[in-house]
Amino acid sequence: RYSGNPLALKLVADTVDELFGGDIDEFLQENTVVFDDIRTVLDQQFARLSALEQELLFWLAVEREPTPLAQLRQNLLHGVPQRLVVEAMRGLQRRTLIESSGDGFALQNVIVEYLSDCLIETISQELASGELVLCHRIALLKAQSKAYVRQSQARIILVPLGRRLLNNLGPAFNTHMQQILADLRRVVPRVPSYAAGNILNLLLQLGIDLTGYDFSRLNLWQVFLQGLTLHGVDLTEADLTGARFSNIFDTVCTVAYSPNGELIAIGALNGEIRIWQTTDHTLLAIWRGHQDAVWSVAFSPDGALLASGSGDRTVRVWDVQTGQIRHTLRGHAKSIGAVAFSPDGALLASGSG
């Protein structure tokens, strides 16, 4: 039945031990078929795992190559004590569900395929219903992964997931996704979650026109934006931790597009502001002036000025053409998290807290 597959035989033996108390005669005397195929064996094994063990397996399926324990623990949304993670990994090893090497922990191909299918099935149901659980906890694509790993994540998980949703939702797809984003912004703003980043990566892989999409004030973790233009997309105060742009630099804190869509301004944790050309993804300028992280940037309506708010408690107004600081505004007692121009450009508002 299992074509001599050692993993399948071991999993069957483990399950028989649990179901029949190790009595092989009782198992052999059973007239009913206990397992139809290795998928059923894996279903049985997976159902017996703890929530943490299941989550670690899903992360290994996403990573798609040997992964150190420290990286797996870092992936988890909530700080799980290392002792519990180690115990969970030992339990998975005892069940022959993971393998260890000098580079970390990995899965056999048959388990990677099984877990990838589970991710697609579960998250497609969650996104269709709007009741997200696993979508919050697992990043389906990791922007900082090696290129071949990231391409595999997109091909094996994101693209099949997206096609299934497009088939199920039909013309309502865009409206449905936008409603989920609005719900995320209302219900779980700034709560640790991979959901919004998963949705953005999914839409990008499907080539969806994102004009009018609102990703403001959401966690867009691990989104892959290299070589992409997001004109007409609201990224105000979005958390882009782990995002990947055309070049690697210090952690991205905030992003804004110019009114004409030709420029993108990125504020970074190291206090820099970088200006990029969206058409050919060229880095045009690096502006330095802030002494702490830049948490918010905003273009004036005519695109001539850029305002930036920083952890150094100052607002700076930059001349986009020359890169010179026009004004440095002081008065805040705390880190500045938001800046915005009025529609006519006559007023500039800033907020801290």
Secondary structure, DSSP 8 states (H G I E B T S, - for coil): --TT-HHHHHHHHHHHHHHHTT-HHHHHH--S-S-SSHHHHHHHHHHTS-HHHHHHHHHHHHH-S-B-HHHHHHHSSS---HHHHHHHHHHHHHTT--EEETTEEE--HHHHHHHHHHHHHHHHHHHHHT--SHHHH--SS-TTS-HHHHHHHIIIIIHHHHHHHHHHHGGGHHHHHHHHHHHHHHH-TTSS-SHHHHHHHHHHHHT---TT-B-TTSB-TT-B-TT---TT-B-TT-B-TT-B-SS--S-EEEEEE-TTSSEEEEEETTS-EEEEETTTTEEEEEE---SS-EEEEEE-TTSSEEEEEETTS-EEEEETTT--EEEEE---SS-EEEEEE-TTSS-EEEEE-
